[in-house]
Amino acid sequence: METALLIASSLISGLVGVIVSTLYYRRYENRKWKLDTLKRLAAHRYAIAEGQPLERSAEFFVVLNEVFVVFHDAQEVLSVVEIMHKEADTPGRLGENMVKLLKAMCDNLGINHRTLNDSFLLAPFALSGSSASLGNPQ
């Protein structure tokens, strides 16, 4: 009887360990995918600045199109994506919707964006032609 109890408890503890480990790994992977999508979207937001050629926008739209898959479990993000899709051809709406999307994605991931204003979220770091200079270190 003791042997059967020992074998059963060993099997159950091993099974519980595998289940818990699998659940944590899935959660970790989902968060990693979401962070990667947010990073790439933020990195390529320069592509929607005025005057940018369409070729520079390709990666931005690739990432934007994957948001609904990666954030499938985040209703607030999906709502903003749906609004962006509906208002895609409405002049002047892309910037405001982009800010809402970045904020919703940050909220979902627990990233604090409250110290950043909307214009910061819309204005990526980009040097413009010859007017940008690194200066002369001394």
Summary of the structure (lengths in Angstrom):
residues: 138
radius of gyration: 22.5
end to end distance: 81.9
largest distance: 83.5
contacts: 304
relative contact order: 0.10
helix: 72%
strand: 0%
